[in-house]
Amino acid sequence: MEAINPTLLNLIIFVLAVYVGFHVVWNVTPALHTPLMAVTNAISAIVIVGAMLAAGLTEGNLARFMGVFAVALAAVNVFGGFLVTRRMLEMFKKKERKGGDKS
């Protein structure tokens, strides 16, 4: 029996992760969205560290490119997550009334 090709195994894991991630994110209630985004930002920060290690410790050009690409995507995810979280938290703040309304 021949061993499974590592590329195929990694592809299968990636497809399963996308499937599970899709169902987890789309089934979250709106009340839990902000805490979930905070946890996702923390996980993305860990992904950035791992991707930097992968990019720095590899010898192949393709692997280095993929590591740099992973750093870029995770950075976009972290900064976008913080922007979305801040925007959602601003929705819960009391808005000041316009004019000198004293009611």
N, CA, C and O atoms as a MOPAC input file, in Angstrom:
PM7 MOZYME 1SCF
protein

 N      0.84700 1    -1.17700 1     0.00000 1
 C      0.00000 1     0.00000 1     0.00000 1
 C      0.89000 1     1.23800 1     0.00000 1
 O      1.81400 1     1.36100 1     0.80400 1
 N      0.59600 1     2.12800 1    -0.90000 1
 C      1.40700 1     3.33700 1    -1.04300 1
 C      0.89000 1     4.42200 1    -0.10200 1
 O     -0.31100 1     4.52700 1     0.14700 1
 N      1.81300 1     5.22000 1     0.41300 1
 C      1.43800 1     6.30800 1     1.31600 1
 C      0.68600 1     7.39600 1     0.54200 1
 O      0.86700 1     7.55700 1    -0.66500 1
 N     -0.15200 1     8.13000 1     1.25700 1
 C     -0.91700 1     9.20300 1     0.63300 1
 C      0.01300 1    10.38300 1     0.36900 1
 O      0.85500 1    10.72700 1     1.19900 1
 N     -0.15200 1    10.98200 1    -0.77800 1
 C      0.63100 1    12.14600 1    -1.15100 1
 C      0.38100 1    13.27100 1    -0.13600 1
 O     -0.77600 1    13.59500 1     0.13400 1
 N      1.44300 1    13.88000 1     0.43900 1
 C      1.25100 1    14.94000 1     1.43700 1
 C      0.48000 1    16.14900 1     0.89100 1
 O     -0.26800 1    16.78400 1     1.63400 1
 N      0.65100 1    16.46800 1    -0.37600 1
 C     -0.07300 1    17.59200 1    -0.96100 1
 C     -1.56900 1    17.31200 1    -0.97300 1
 O     -2.37300 1    18.19000 1    -0.66000 1
 N     -1.93900 1    16.09300 1    -1.33400 1
 C     -3.35200 1    15.71400 1    -1.33400 1
 C     -3.92000 1    15.74200 1     0.08600 1
 O     -5.04200 1    16.19900 1     0.30100 1
 N     -3.15400 1    15.26100 1     1.03400 1
 C     -3.59000 1    15.27500 1     2.42500 1
 C     -3.80000 1    16.71500 1     2.91400 1
 O     -4.79300 1    17.00700 1     3.57900 1
 N     -2.86600 1    17.60600 1     2.58300 1
 C     -3.01100 1    19.01800 1     2.96900 1
 C     -4.21800 1    19.65800 1     2.28900 1
 O     -4.90500 1    20.47900 1     2.89800 1
 N     -4.48300 1    19.29900 1     1.05100 1
 C     -5.64000 1    19.82600 1     0.34200 1
 C     -6.94300 1    19.36000 1     0.99400 1
 O     -7.88300 1    20.14300 1     1.12800 1
 N     -7.00300 1    18.11200 1     1.39200 1
 C     -8.18800 1    17.57600 1     2.06700 1
 C     -8.42200 1    18.30900 1     3.39000 1
 O     -9.55600 1    18.66800 1     3.70700 1
 N     -7.36200 1    18.53100 1     4.15600 1
 C     -7.48300 1    19.24600 1     5.42900 1
 C     -7.96000 1    20.67300 1     5.18900 1
 O     -8.79600 1    21.18300 1     5.93400 1
 N     -7.43000 1    21.32100 1     4.15000 1
 C     -7.83500 1    22.68800 1     3.83300 1
 C     -9.31500 1    22.75100 1     3.48100 1
 O    -10.02700 1    23.63200 1     3.96300 1
 N     -9.78300 1    21.83400 1     2.65200 1
 C    -11.19600 1    21.82800 1     2.24500 1
 C    -12.09300 1    21.58000 1     3.45300 1
 O    -13.13100 1    22.22800 1     3.58700 1
 N    -11.72100 1    20.67100 1     4.31900 1
 C    -12.51300 1    20.41900 1     5.52600 1
 C    -12.53100 1    21.63400 1     6.44700 1
 O    -13.56500 1    21.94600 1     7.03700 1
 N    -11.39300 1    22.32500 1     6.57700 1
 C    -11.33000 1    23.51900 1     7.42200 1
 C    -12.21700 1    24.62400 1     6.86600 1
 O    -12.88100 1    25.32700 1     7.62700 1
 N    -12.23400 1    24.78400 1     5.54300 1
 C    -13.10200 1    25.79200 1     4.93100 1
 C    -14.56500 1    25.43900 1     5.17800 1
 O    -15.36100 1    26.31600 1     5.51500 1
 N    -14.92200 1    24.19100 1     5.01900 1
 C    -16.30300 1    23.74700 1     5.22400 1
 C    -16.75600 1    23.98000 1     6.66600 1
 O    -17.82500 1    24.54300 1     6.90200 1
 N    -15.94400 1    23.54700 1     7.62000 1
 C    -16.30000 1    23.71200 1     9.02900 1
 C    -16.33700 1    25.19200 1     9.39700 1
 O    -17.25200 1    25.63600 1    10.09200 1
 N    -15.34600 1    25.96000 1     8.93500 1
 C    -15.31400 1    27.39300 1     9.23300 1
 C    -16.52700 1    28.12100 1     8.69400 1
 O    -17.08300 1    28.99200 1     9.36400 1
 N    -16.93800 1    27.76900 1     7.49000 1
 C    -18.11200 1    28.38900 1     6.88500 1
 C    -19.34700 1    28.14900 1     7.73400 1
 O    -20.10400 1    29.08200 1     8.00100 1
 N    -19.56000 1    26.92100 1     8.15800 1
 C    -20.75200 1    26.60000 1     8.95000 1
 C    -20.68900 1    27.20700 1    10.35000 1
 O    -21.72200 1    27.58800 1    10.90100 1
 N    -19.51000 1    27.30000 1    10.92500 1
 C    -19.38500 1    27.89500 1    12.25400 1
 C    -19.69800 1    29.38600 1    12.20100 1
 O    -20.43400 1    29.89600 1    13.04500 1
 N    -19.14400 1    30.08600 1    11.21600 1
 C    -19.33000 1    31.53300 1    11.13800 1
 C    -20.76700 1    31.89600 1    10.78400 1
 O    -21.31700 1    32.83100 1    11.36600 1
 N    -21.38300 1    31.19400 1     9.86100 1
 C    -22.73200 1    31.56900 1     9.43400 1
 C    -23.81700 1    31.17500 1    10.42400 1
 O    -24.95400 1    31.62900 1    10.29200 1
 N    -23.50400 1    30.34700 1    11.40800 1
 C    -24.49800 1    29.95700 1    12.40400 1
 C    -24.34600 1    30.69700 1    13.72800 1
 O    -24.97700 1    30.32500 1    14.71700 1
 N    -23.52000 1    31.73500 1    13.76000 1
 C    -23.31200 1    32.51400 1    14.98100 1
 C    -24.41500 1    33.55900 1    15.10900 1
 O    -24.73900 1    34.25200 1    14.14400 1
 N    -24.98700 1    33.66800 1    16.30200 1
 C    -25.99900 1    34.69900 1    16.53300 1
 C    -25.33000 1    36.07100 1    16.57400 1
 O    -24.15200 1    36.16700 1    16.91900 1
 N    -26.05100 1    37.12300 1    16.23200 1
 C    -25.45000 1    38.46600 1    16.22900 1
 C    -24.88000 1    38.89300 1    17.58400 1
 O    -23.91600 1    39.65700 1    17.62800 1
 N    -25.45100 1    38.42000 1    18.67500 1
 C    -24.95700 1    38.80700 1    20.00200 1
 C    -23.54600 1    38.27400 1    20.26700 1
 O    -22.78600 1    38.86300 1    21.03600 1
 N    -23.21200 1    37.17200 1    19.63400 1
 C    -21.89100 1    36.58000 1    19.84800 1
 C    -20.86400 1    37.00800 1    18.80100 1
 O    -19.71800 1    36.56000 1    18.83500 1
 N    -21.26500 1    37.86200 1    17.88400 1
 C    -20.37100 1    38.21100 1    16.78800 1
 C    -19.12100 1    38.95300 1    17.27000 1
 O    -18.01500 1    38.63100 1    16.83600 1
 N    -19.27500 1    39.93300 1    18.15300 1
 C    -18.12900 1    40.72000 1    18.61100 1
 C    -17.12900 1    39.87500 1    19.39600 1
 O    -15.93200 1    39.96800 1    19.12300 1
 N    -17.55700 1    39.05200 1    20.36000 1
 C    -16.56300 1    38.19900 1    21.03300 1
 C    -15.89000 1    37.21100 1    20.07400 1
 O    -14.70300 1    36.91400 1    20.21000 1
 N    -16.64800 1    36.71300 1    19.11800 1
 C    -16.05900 1    35.79600 1    18.14900 1
 C    -15.00000 1    36.49800 1    17.31000 1
 O    -13.96200 1    35.91300 1    17.00100 1
 N    -15.25700 1    37.75600 1    16.93700 1
 C    -14.27400 1    38.51200 1    16.16000 1
 C    -13.01000 1    38.74600 1    16.97300 1
 O    -11.90800 1    38.70400 1    16.42500 1
 N    -13.15000 1    38.99200 1    18.27400 1
 C    -11.97500 1    39.20500 1    19.11300 1
 C    -11.12000 1    37.93500 1    19.17500 1
 O     -9.89400 1    38.00700 1    19.10200 1
 N    -11.75800 1    36.79200 1    19.30700 1
 C    -11.02100 1    35.52700 1    19.33900 1
 C    -10.37700 1    35.25700 1    17.97800 1
 O     -9.24600 1    34.77600 1    17.90900 1
 N    -11.09000 1    35.56300 1    16.90600 1
 C    -10.55300 1    35.36400 1    15.56800 1
 C     -9.32900 1    36.23900 1    15.34100 1
 O     -8.36800 1    35.80800 1    14.70400 1
 N     -9.35300 1    37.45800 1    15.85500 1
 C     -8.19600 1    38.33600 1    15.72900 1
 C     -6.99100 1    37.76100 1    16.47000 1
 O     -5.86500 1    37.83900 1    15.97900 1
 N     -7.22000 1    37.19200 1    17.63600 1
 C     -6.12600 1    36.58500 1    18.38500 1
 C     -5.55400 1    35.38300 1    17.63900 1
 O     -4.33800 1    35.19900 1    17.59400 1
 N     -6.42000 1    34.57500 1    17.06000 1
 C     -5.95200 1    33.41500 1    16.29300 1
 C     -5.18000 1    33.86800 1    15.06100 1
 O     -4.16500 1    33.26600 1    14.71000 1
 N     -5.64900 1    34.91600 1    14.40800 1
 C     -4.94700 1    35.42800 1    13.23200 1
 C     -3.57800 1    35.96900 1    13.59700 1
 O     -2.64300 1    35.86800 1    12.80300 1
 N     -3.44600 1    36.54000 1    14.78000 1
 C     -2.13700 1    37.00800 1    15.22300 1
 C     -1.17600 1    35.83500 1    15.39600 1
 O      0.00900 1    35.94800 1    15.08300 1
 N     -1.68400 1    34.71600 1    15.89200 1
 C     -0.85800 1    33.52000 1    16.02000 1
 C     -0.49000 1    32.98400 1    14.63900 1
 O      0.62500 1    32.50400 1    14.43100 1
 N     -1.42300 1    33.06500 1    13.70200 1
 C     -1.15500 1    32.63100 1    12.32600 1
 C     -0.05300 1    33.48500 1    11.70600 1
 O      0.78300 1    32.97100 1    10.96300 1
 N     -0.04300 1    34.77900 1    12.00300 1
 C      1.00800 1    35.65200 1    11.47500 1
 C      2.37500 1    35.20200 1    11.97000 1
 O      3.33000 1    35.14600 1    11.19400 1
 N      2.47400 1    34.88300 1    13.24500 1
 C      3.75400 1    34.43100 1    13.79200 1
 C      4.19000 1    33.12300 1    13.12200 1
 O      5.35100 1    32.97300 1    12.74100 1
 N      3.25400 1    32.18100 1    12.98200 1
 C      3.58600 1    30.91400 1    12.32500 1
 C      3.96700 1    31.10400 1    10.86600 1
 O      4.88200 1    30.44600 1    10.37200 1
 N      3.27700 1    31.99300 1    10.17700 1
 C      3.59200 1    32.23700 1     8.76600 1
 C      4.94700 1    32.90900 1     8.61800 1
 O      5.67500 1    32.62200 1     7.66800 1
 N      5.29600 1    33.79600 1     9.53900 1
 C      6.61900 1    34.41800 1     9.48400 1
 C      7.71100 1    33.37700 1     9.70900 1
 O      8.75500 1    33.40900 1     9.05700 1
 N      7.46300 1    32.45900 1    10.63100 1
 C      8.43100 1    31.37500 1    10.84800 1
 C      8.54200 1    30.49200 1     9.60600 1
 O      9.64100 1    30.10700 1     9.20600 1
 N      7.40600 1    30.17900 1     9.00400 1
 C      7.41800 1    29.34000 1     7.80300 1
 C      8.13900 1    30.03500 1     6.65600 1
 O      8.88700 1    29.39900 1     5.91400 1
 N      7.91800 1    31.33000 1     6.50900 1
 C      8.55900 1    32.07000 1     5.42400 1
 C     10.05500 1    32.21400 1     5.66300 1
 O     10.84300 1    32.18100 1     4.71800 1
 N     10.44700 1    32.37400 1     6.91600 1
 C     11.85600 1    32.59800 1     7.21700 1
 C     12.69600 1    31.33600 1     7.25600 1
 O     13.89800 1    31.38500 1     6.99700 1
 N     12.08500 1    30.21100 1     7.57500 1
 C     12.86200 1    28.98100 1     7.75200 1
 C     12.88600 1    28.07500 1     6.52200 1
 O     13.55100 1    27.03900 1     6.54400 1
 N     12.19200 1    28.43100 1     5.47100 1
 C     12.15300 1    27.58400 1     4.28800 1
 C     13.28400 1    27.93300 1     3.34100 1
 O     13.85200 1    29.02400 1     3.38900 1
 N     13.59300 1    26.98300 1     2.48400 1
 C     14.65700 1    27.19900 1     1.51300 1
 C     14.11500 1    27.35000 1     0.10100 1
 O     14.79500 1    27.91500 1    -0.75500 1
 N     12.93100 1    26.86900 1    -0.16000 1
 C     12.35200 1    26.95000 1    -1.49700 1
 C     11.66500 1    28.28900 1    -1.73400 1
 O     11.12800 1    28.89600 1    -0.80800 1
 N     11.68900 1    28.73600 1    -2.97100 1
 C     11.06100 1    30.01800 1    -3.30500 1
 C      9.54400 1    29.95400 1    -3.19300 1
 O      8.91900 1    30.90600 1    -2.72600 1
 N      8.94600 1    28.84400 1    -3.61500 1
 C      7.49200 1    28.71500 1    -3.53400 1
 C      7.02800 1    28.73700 1    -2.07800 1
 O      6.05400 1    29.41300 1    -1.74700 1
 N      7.71400 1    28.00900 1    -1.21800 1
 C      7.34000 1    27.97300 1     0.19700 1
 C      7.52100 1    29.34400 1     0.83500 1
 O      6.70400 1    29.75300 1     1.66000 1
 N      8.56800 1    30.05100 1     0.46800 1
 C      8.78800 1    31.39800 1     1.01100 1
 C      7.67000 1    32.34300 1     0.55000 1
 O      7.14700 1    33.13300 1     1.33600 1
 N      7.31800 1    32.24800 1    -0.72600 1
 C      6.23100 1    33.08500 1    -1.25200 1
 C      4.92300 1    32.78400 1    -0.53700 1
 O      4.18600 1    33.70100 1    -0.17500 1
 N      4.63300 1    31.51000 1    -0.33400 1
 C      3.39600 1    31.13900 1     0.35000 1
 C      3.38700 1    31.64000 1     1.79200 1
 O      2.34100 1    32.04400 1     2.30000 1
 N      4.54800 1    31.61500 1     2.45700 1
 C      4.63200 1    32.14200 1     3.82100 1
 C      4.38500 1    33.63600 1     3.87000 1
 O      3.67000 1    34.12400 1     4.74500 1
 N      4.98100 1    34.37200 1     2.92100 1
 C      4.76400 1    35.82000 1     2.86100 1
 C      3.30100 1    36.11800 1     2.52000 1
 O      2.71200 1    37.04900 1     3.06800 1
 N      2.72900 1    35.34100 1     1.63100 1
 C      1.32200 1    35.50800 1     1.26600 1
 C      0.41800 1    35.24000 1     2.47600 1
 O     -0.57000 1    35.94500 1     2.68400 1
 N      0.75700 1    34.22700 1     3.26600 1
 C     -0.02000 1    33.91900 1     4.47700 1
 C      0.08300 1    35.05900 1     5.49400 1
 O     -0.90100 1    35.38500 1     6.15800 1
 N      1.26300 1    35.66300 1     5.61700 1
 C      1.42200 1    36.80500 1     6.52500 1
 C      0.53000 1    37.95500 1     6.06700 1
 O     -0.14900 1    38.58300 1     6.88000 1
 N      0.53400 1    38.22600 1     4.76900 1
 C     -0.27200 1    39.32900 1     4.23600 1
 C     -1.76800 1    39.08600 1     4.46200 1
 O     -2.48100 1    39.98800 1     4.90000 1
 N     -2.24100 1    37.88500 1     4.16800 1
 C     -3.66700 1    37.59100 1     4.35500 1
 C     -4.07600 1    37.64000 1     5.82600 1
 O     -5.14400 1    38.15600 1     6.15800 1
 N     -3.23700 1    37.10900 1     6.69900 1
 C     -3.56500 1    37.14000 1     8.12200 1
 C     -3.55900 1    38.56900 1     8.65000 1
 O     -4.37200 1    38.91400 1     9.50800 1
 N     -2.64400 1    39.41000 1     8.14400 1
 C     -2.60900 1    40.81100 1     8.57100 1
 C     -3.87200 1    41.54200 1     8.13400 1
 O     -4.42900 1    42.33000 1     8.89800 1
 N     -4.32100 1    41.28700 1     6.92200 1
 C     -5.57000 1    41.89100 1     6.45100 1
 C     -6.73000 1    41.42700 1     7.33200 1
 O     -7.61000 1    42.21900 1     7.66800 1
 N     -6.73300 1    40.16300 1     7.70000 1
 C     -7.78800 1    39.61500 1     8.55600 1
 C     -7.77600 1    40.27700 1     9.93100 1
 O     -8.83600 1    40.60400 1    10.46500 1
 N     -6.59300 1    40.47900 1    10.51000 1
 C     -6.50400 1    41.09100 1    11.83600 1
 C     -6.99000 1    42.53300 1    11.79300 1
 O     -7.82900 1    42.92800 1    12.60300 1
 N     -6.47400 1    43.31900 1    10.85800 1
 C     -6.86100 1    44.72900 1    10.80900 1
 C     -8.33100 1    44.89700 1    10.41700 1
 O     -9.02200 1    45.75800 1    10.96300 1
 N     -8.80500 1    44.09800 1     9.49300 1
 C    -10.21800 1    44.14800 1     9.13000 1
 C    -11.10700 1    43.73900 1    10.28300 1
 O    -12.17100 1    44.32600 1    10.48400 1
 N    -10.68900 1    42.74500 1    11.04200 1
 C    -11.45700 1    42.30900 1    12.21000 1
 C    -11.55900 1    43.38600 1    13.26800 1
 O    -12.61700 1    43.57800 1    13.86800 1
 N    -10.44900 1    44.09700 1    13.50000 1
 C    -10.49100 1    45.18800 1    14.46900 1
 C    -11.40500 1    46.31100 1    13.99200 1
 O    -12.11900 1    46.90400 1    14.80000 1
 N    -11.39600 1    46.61100 1    12.70400 1
 C    -12.27200 1    47.65500 1    12.17500 1
 C    -13.73900 1    47.26200 1    12.31500 1
 O    -14.56900 1    48.08300 1    12.70600 1
 N    -14.05800 1    46.01900 1    12.00000 1
 C    -15.44100 1    45.55100 1    12.10800 1
 C    -15.88700 1    45.53900 1    13.57000 1
 O    -17.00900 1    45.94000 1    13.88100 1
 N    -15.01800 1    45.08500 1    14.45700 1
 C    -15.36300 1    45.04700 1    15.88000 1
 C    -15.61000 1    46.45100 1    16.41100 1
 O    -16.57300 1    46.68000 1    17.14300 1
 N    -14.74300 1    47.39400 1    16.04300 1
 C    -14.92700 1    48.77400 1    16.49800 1
 C    -16.23400 1    49.35700 1    15.97100 1
 O    -16.95100 1    50.05400 1    16.68900 1
 N    -16.52500 1    49.07000 1    14.73600 1
 C    -17.76100 1    49.58300 1    14.14800 1
 C    -18.99400 1    48.98700 1    14.83900 1
 O    -19.97600 1    49.69100 1    15.07500 1
 N    -18.94000 1    47.70500 1    15.15600 1
 C    -20.07500 1    47.08500 1    15.84200 1
 C    -20.24200 1    47.63800 1    17.25300 1
 O    -21.36700 1    47.83300 1    17.71300 1
 N    -19.12200 1    47.89200 1    17.94700 1
 C    -19.22300 1    48.43800 1    19.29800 1
 C    -19.77400 1    49.86100 1    19.27800 1
 O    -20.45100 1    50.26900 1    20.22200 1
 N    -19.49800 1    50.61600 1    18.23000 1
 C    -20.03700 1    51.96600 1    18.11900 1
 C    -21.55400 1    51.95200 1    17.93400 1
 O    -22.21900 1    52.93700 1    18.25200 1
 N    -22.10100 1    50.86500 1    17.43100 1
 C    -23.55100 1    50.77200 1    17.26700 1
 C    -24.26900 1    50.73900 1    18.61700 1
 O    -25.44000 1    51.10900 1    18.70000 1
 N    -23.58000 1    50.30100 1    19.67300 1
 C    -24.21000 1    50.18100 1    20.98200 1
 C    -24.03800 1    51.42500 1    21.84000 1
 O    -24.60000 1    51.48900 1    22.93300 1
 N    -23.27900 1    52.41800 1    21.38000 1
 C    -23.09500 1    53.64900 1    22.14000 1
 C    -24.32700 1    54.52900 1    21.99900 1
 O    -25.01600 1    54.50700 1    20.97900 1
 N    -24.58900 1    55.30400 1    23.04800 1
 C    -25.69900 1    56.25100 1    22.98500 1
 C    -25.32300 1    57.38900 1    22.05500 1
 O    -24.20600 1    57.90300 1    22.09500 1
 N    -26.26800 1    57.76900 1    21.22400 1
 C    -26.02400 1    58.86100 1    20.30400 1
 C    -26.51400 1    60.15400 1    20.93200 1
 O    -27.55900 1    60.18400 1    21.58200 1
 N    -25.74400 1    61.23000 1    20.73200 1
 C    -26.13200 1    62.53200 1    21.26100 1
 C    -27.22300 1    63.12300 1    20.38000 1
 O    -27.21400 1    62.96600 1    19.15900 1
 N    -28.16000 1    63.80300 1    21.02600 1
 C    -29.23200 1    64.42700 1    20.27300 1
 C    -28.72200 1    65.70600 1    19.63200 1
 O    -27.93100 1    66.44600 1    20.21800 1
 N    -29.18900 1    65.94700 1    18.42400 1
 C    -28.81000 1    67.17100 1    17.72500 1
 C    -29.64300 1    68.32800 1    18.25000 1
 O    -30.80400 1    68.15200 1    18.61900 1
 N    -29.05000 1    69.50000 1    18.28100 1
 C    -29.77300 1    70.67000 1    18.77600 1
 C    -29.72300 1    70.71000 1    20.28300 1
 O    -29.14900 1    69.82000 1    20.91200 1
 N    -30.30500 1    71.71000 1    20.85900 1
 C    -30.28700 1    71.88200 1    22.30800 1
 C    -31.50900 1    71.28500 1    22.96700 1
 O    -32.05900 1    71.88700 1    23.89000 1
 N    -31.94400 1    70.14300 1    22.53500 1
 C    -33.13700 1    69.49800 1    23.05300 1
 C    -32.92000 1    69.11200 1    24.52000 1
 O    -31.99200 1    68.36300 1    24.82700 1
 N    -33.77200 1    69.61900 1    25.43400 1
 C    -33.65200 1    69.31400 1    26.86300 1
 C    -34.85600 1    68.47900 1    27.30100 1
 O    -35.65600 1    68.93800 1    28.11600 1
 N    -34.99100 1    67.31100 1    26.79500 1
 C    -36.13900 1    66.50900 1    27.19200 1
 C    -35.72000 1    65.30700 1    27.96000 1
 O    -36.56500 1    64.51400 1    28.37500 1

